[in-house]
Amino acid sequence: MVGYVPSAPGCAGRTGVVAGAGELLAGLFGAAVRPACGAVGMNILPLDAPVEIGVVLEVSGGGGR
């Protein structure tokens, strides 16, 4: 998981925003979710978004193919 957070130079709070997204994923998919996280500070995001999170999920089980 990688998070892009608009912030001023020297801001140290970016990791907290991305960690919160990881906690949200754990709440949605269960405690087995342990995302590896990276936080990147940006000057501005497209459409003035407050945060952009990218994830790659692997889902297993359920008896499917």
FENWOBEL-V433535 format. One record per pair of residues at least 4 apart in sequence whose C-alpha atoms are under 8 Angstrom apart, sorted by sequence separation. I is the first residue (numbers start at 0). GAP is how many residues later the second one is. D is the distance in Angstrom with one decimal. If there is no record, write none. Layout:
I|GAP|D + I|GAP|D
//
This chain:
6|4|6.3 + 12|4|7.0 + 13|4|6.6 + 14|4|6.0 + 15|4|6.2 + 16|4|6.6 + 17|4|6.5 + 18|4|6.3 + 19|4|6.3 + 20|4|6.3 + 21|4|6.3 + 22|4|6.2 + 23|4|6.2 + 24|4|5.9 + 25|4|5.0 + 26|4|7.1 + 28|4|6.6 + 43|4|6.5 + 44|4|5.6 + 24|5|7.7 + 25|5|5.3 + 44|5|7.5 + 25|6|7.2 + 44|6|7.5 + 6|7|7.6 + 25|7|5.2 + 44|7|7.7 + 24|8|7.1 + 25|8|7.2 + 4|9|6.2 + 4|12|7.7 + 21|12|7.6 + 21|13|6.3 + 2|15|5.6 + 21|15|7.8 + 1|16|7.5 + 18|18|7.4 + 17|19|7.1 + 17|20|7.5 + 17|21|6.3 + 14|23|7.6 + 14|24|5.5 + 13|25|6.1 + 13|26|7.2 + 13|27|6.7 + 8|32|8.0 + 20|32|7.7 + 7|33|7.9 + 0|34|6.2 + 2|34|7.6 + 4|34|7.3 + 6|34|5.8 + 0|35|5.9 + 1|35|5.6 + 2|35|6.2 + 3|35|6.0 + 4|35|6.2 + 5|35|5.7 + 6|35|6.1 + 7|35|7.0 + 17|35|7.7 + 0|36|5.0 + 1|36|4.7 + 2|36|4.9 + 3|36|4.9 + 4|36|5.1 + 5|36|4.6 + 6|36|6.2 + 0|37|6.5 + 1|37|5.9 + 2|37|6.2 + 3|37|5.9 + 4|37|5.9 + 5|37|5.4 + 6|37|7.8 + 1|38|7.6 + 3|38|6.5 + 5|38|5.2 + 5|39|6.4 + 4|40|7.7 + 3|41|7.8 + 5|44|6.7 + 4|45|6.8 + 5|45|6.9 + 4|46|4.9 + 3|47|5.8 + 4|47|6.7 + 2|48|7.0 + 3|48|5.1 + 2|49|5.6 + 3|49|6.4 + 2|50|4.4 + 1|51|5.8 + 2|51|6.4 + 0|52|6.9 + 1|52|5.3 + 0|53|5.5 + 1|53|6.7 + 0|54|4.5 + 0|55|6.8
//
